């Protein structure tokens, strides 16, 4: 499978794939001077990297995960699992904040009170949005 095909399969850009290759996160077979050929192992690795990126891991963290996978370090695997569970907890908290913000925004447009108790009806919104250079009718 060539880089354009693997990019389509993984959702990664060809540039990102080349960067991951440069970092040593994935290895591939070269055909000629330019062509890159991705075997099953490279495709599996890139799908794994894409999943970890979507989960919010940095490239350094992904490199650490791959290194752990190369060796049988039980303590490091536990540490990695703990890190991912903490990431999940952080994202869950973030989802809660987003839900609260969405409720407040809905309250703004319905003229109700926000969770903070402030009345932020359309009148207050229009004033604040004009100050910010926004038109309330065009926000949603």
C-alpha atoms as a printed R data frame, in Angstrom:
    type eleno elety resid chain resno       x      y      z
1   ATOM     1    CA   UNK     A     1   0.000  0.000  0.000
2   ATOM     2    CA   UNK     A     2   1.397  3.408 -0.974
3   ATOM     3    CA   UNK     A     3   1.383  6.587  1.102
4   ATOM     4    CA   UNK     A     4  -1.724  8.088 -0.538
5   ATOM     5    CA   UNK     A     5  -3.629  4.863  0.108
6   ATOM     6    CA   UNK     A     6  -2.459  4.572  3.714
7   ATOM     7    CA   UNK     A     7  -3.327  8.238  4.292
8   ATOM     8    CA   UNK     A     8  -6.868  7.595  3.112
9   ATOM     9    CA   UNK     A     9  -7.133  4.449  5.260
10  ATOM    10    CA   UNK     A    10  -5.850  6.064  8.465
11  ATOM    11    CA   UNK     A    11  -7.116  9.613  8.089
12  ATOM    12    CA   UNK     A    12  -3.551 10.860  8.502
13  ATOM    13    CA   UNK     A    13  -1.967 13.242  6.038
14  ATOM    14    CA   UNK     A    14   0.967 12.059  3.909
15  ATOM    15    CA   UNK     A    15   3.047 14.756  5.604
16  ATOM    16    CA   UNK     A    16   2.182 13.385  9.063
17  ATOM    17    CA   UNK     A    17   3.027  9.855  7.930
18  ATOM    18    CA   UNK     A    18   6.429 11.016  6.630
19  ATOM    19    CA   UNK     A    19   6.996 12.823  9.931
20  ATOM    20    CA   UNK     A    20   6.175  9.668 11.907
21  ATOM    21    CA   UNK     A    21   8.635  7.790  9.719
22  ATOM    22    CA   UNK     A    22  11.320 10.433 10.386
23  ATOM    23    CA   UNK     A    23  10.673 10.089 14.132
24  ATOM    24    CA   UNK     A    24  11.030  6.309 13.918
25  ATOM    25    CA   UNK     A    25   7.451  5.642 14.995
26  ATOM    26    CA   UNK     A    26   6.823  3.568 11.884
27  ATOM    27    CA   UNK     A    27   9.113  1.796  9.456
28  ATOM    28    CA   UNK     A    28   8.359  0.954  5.883
29  ATOM    29    CA   UNK     A    29   9.794 -0.606  2.770
30  ATOM    30    CA   UNK     A    30  11.234  1.685  0.119
31  ATOM    31    CA   UNK     A    31  10.816  0.843 -3.519
32  ATOM    32    CA   UNK     A    32  13.139  2.890 -5.659
33  ATOM    33    CA   UNK     A    33  14.249  6.284 -4.497
34  ATOM    34    CA   UNK     A    34  10.818  7.793 -3.740
35  ATOM    35    CA   UNK     A    35   8.134  5.155 -3.352
36  ATOM    36    CA   UNK     A    36   7.181  4.076  0.145
37  ATOM    37    CA   UNK     A    37   5.462  0.742  0.604
38  ATOM    38    CA   UNK     A    38   3.495  0.092  3.793
39  ATOM    39    CA   UNK     A    39   3.221 -3.553  4.742
40  ATOM    40    CA   UNK     A    40   0.601 -4.916  7.148
41  ATOM    41    CA   UNK     A    41   2.749 -4.155 10.206
42  ATOM    42    CA   UNK     A    42   3.254 -0.508  9.146
43  ATOM    43    CA   UNK     A    43  -0.459 -0.084  8.384
44  ATOM    44    CA   UNK     A    44  -1.391 -1.535 11.761
45  ATOM    45    CA   UNK     A    45   1.130  0.749 13.478
46  ATOM    46    CA   UNK     A    46  -0.201  3.845 11.679
47  ATOM    47    CA   UNK     A    47  -3.788  2.998 12.601
48  ATOM    48    CA   UNK     A    48  -2.629  2.616 16.214
49  ATOM    49    CA   UNK     A    49  -0.795  5.963 16.087
50  ATOM    50    CA   UNK     A    50  -3.870  7.651 14.609
51  ATOM    51    CA   UNK     A    51  -6.027  6.239 17.415
52  ATOM    52    CA   UNK     A    52  -3.591  7.439 20.084
53  ATOM    53    CA   UNK     A    53  -3.428 10.911 18.482
54  ATOM    54    CA   UNK     A    54  -7.246 11.100 18.531
55  ATOM    55    CA   UNK     A    55  -7.079 10.130 22.208
56  ATOM    56    CA   UNK     A    56  -4.908 13.202 22.786
57  ATOM    57    CA   UNK     A    57  -1.485 11.632 23.229
58  ATOM    58    CA   UNK     A    58   1.533 13.628 22.133
59  ATOM    59    CA   UNK     A    59   4.068 12.161 19.732
60  ATOM    60    CA   UNK     A    60   6.508 11.779 22.625
61  ATOM    61    CA   UNK     A    61   3.898  9.801 24.563
62  ATOM    62    CA   UNK     A    62   3.169  7.670 21.502
63  ATOM    63    CA   UNK     A    63   6.882  6.977 21.113
64  ATOM    64    CA   UNK     A    64   6.929  5.894 24.757
65  ATOM    65    CA   UNK     A    65   3.957  3.581 24.184
66  ATOM    66    CA   UNK     A    66   5.633  2.006 21.160
67  ATOM    67    CA   UNK     A    67   8.863  1.525 23.103
68  ATOM    68    CA   UNK     A    68   6.952 -0.165 25.930
69  ATOM    69    CA   UNK     A    69   5.375 -2.472 23.353
70  ATOM    70    CA   UNK     A    70   8.810 -3.545 22.141
71  ATOM    71    CA   UNK     A    71   9.791 -4.727 25.603
72  ATOM    72    CA   UNK     A    72   7.976 -6.584 28.321
73  ATOM    73    CA   UNK     A    73   7.954 -3.966 31.078
74  ATOM    74    CA   UNK     A    74   4.965 -4.682 33.304
75  ATOM    75    CA   UNK     A    75   5.530 -1.568 35.450
76  ATOM    76    CA   UNK     A    76   5.611  0.662 32.389
77  ATOM    77    CA   UNK     A    77   2.458 -0.920 30.993
78  ATOM    78    CA   UNK     A    78   0.691 -0.225 34.284
79  ATOM    79    CA   UNK     A    79   1.989  3.357 34.162
80  ATOM    80    CA   UNK     A    80   0.694  3.754 30.615
81  ATOM    81    CA   UNK     A    81  -2.704  2.337 31.534
82  ATOM    82    CA   UNK     A    82  -2.861  4.732 34.482
83  ATOM    83    CA   UNK     A    83  -1.954  7.653 32.213
84  ATOM    84    CA   UNK     A    84  -4.733  6.752 29.770
85  ATOM    85    CA   UNK     A    85  -7.274  6.348 32.566
86  ATOM    86    CA   UNK     A    86  -6.312  9.795 33.897
87  ATOM    87    CA   UNK     A    87  -6.663 11.207 30.379
88  ATOM    88    CA   UNK     A    88 -10.147  9.681 30.198
89  ATOM    89    CA   UNK     A    89 -11.072 11.300 33.527
90  ATOM    90    CA   UNK     A    90  -9.763 14.698 32.341
91  ATOM    91    CA   UNK     A    91 -11.748 14.429 29.112
92  ATOM    92    CA   UNK     A    92 -14.860 13.428 31.052
93  ATOM    93    CA   UNK     A    93 -14.494 16.544 33.202
94  ATOM    94    CA   UNK     A    94 -13.988 18.630 30.073
95  ATOM    95    CA   UNK     A    95 -17.187 17.169 28.601
96  ATOM    96    CA   UNK     A    96 -18.992 18.280 31.760
97  ATOM    97    CA   UNK     A    97 -17.698 21.829 31.316
98  ATOM    98    CA   UNK     A    98 -18.754 21.820 27.672
99  ATOM    99    CA   UNK     A    99 -22.232 20.597 28.647
100 ATOM   100    CA   UNK     A   100 -22.523 23.423 31.190
101 ATOM   101    CA   UNK     A   101 -21.385 25.968 28.610
102 ATOM   102    CA   UNK     A   102 -23.936 24.641 26.120
103 ATOM   103    CA   UNK     A   103 -26.666 24.968 28.744
104 ATOM   104    CA   UNK     A   104 -25.596 28.536 29.464
105 ATOM   105    CA   UNK     A   105 -25.573 29.381 25.761
106 ATOM   106    CA   UNK     A   106 -29.044 27.935 25.372
107 ATOM   107    CA   UNK     A   107 -30.158 29.999 28.362
108 ATOM   108    CA   UNK     A   108 -28.644 33.093 26.782
109 ATOM   109    CA   UNK     A   109 -30.743 32.702 23.690
110 ATOM   110    CA   UNK     A   110 -33.874 31.777 25.625
111 ATOM   111    CA   UNK     A   111 -33.572 34.727 28.028
112 ATOM   112    CA   UNK     A   112 -33.285 32.445 31.052
113 ATOM   113    CA   UNK     A   113 -30.698 32.551 33.785
114 ATOM   114    CA   UNK     A   114 -27.320 30.903 33.459
115 ATOM   115    CA   UNK     A   115 -26.154 28.398 36.033
116 ATOM   116    CA   UNK     A   116 -24.202 31.199 37.655
117 ATOM   117    CA   UNK     A   117 -27.533 32.884 38.386
118 ATOM   118    CA   UNK     A   118 -26.916 35.941 36.220
119 ATOM   119    CA   UNK     A   119 -29.704 37.013 33.920
120 ATOM   120    CA   UNK     A   120 -28.207 36.977 30.459
121 ATOM   121    CA   UNK     A   121 -31.166 37.420 28.236
122 ATOM   122    CA   UNK     A   122 -31.053 38.620 24.642
123 ATOM   123    CA   UNK     A   123 -30.714 42.262 25.698
124 ATOM   124    CA   UNK     A   124 -27.466 41.652 27.625
125 ATOM   125    CA   UNK     A   125 -26.249 39.360 24.870
126 ATOM   126    CA   UNK     A   126 -26.792 41.987 22.183
127 ATOM   127    CA   UNK     A   127 -24.792 44.551 24.132
128 ATOM   128    CA   UNK     A   128 -21.919 42.199 24.875
129 ATOM   129    CA   UNK     A   129 -21.822 40.755 21.391
130 ATOM   130    CA   UNK     A   130 -21.773 44.199 19.781
131 ATOM   131    CA   UNK     A   131 -18.868 45.112 22.058
132 ATOM   132    CA   UNK     A   132 -17.098 41.987 20.775
133 ATOM   133    CA   UNK     A   133 -17.992 42.797 17.169
134 ATOM   134    CA   UNK     A   134 -20.553 39.978 16.885
135 ATOM   135    CA   UNK     A   135 -24.174 40.014 15.817
136 ATOM   136    CA   UNK     A   136 -26.340 37.802 18.084
137 ATOM   137    CA   UNK     A   137 -28.592 36.675 15.243
138 ATOM   138    CA   UNK     A   138 -25.593 35.296 13.367
139 ATOM   139    CA   UNK     A   139 -23.986 33.379 16.258
140 ATOM   140    CA   UNK     A   140 -25.847 30.148 15.627
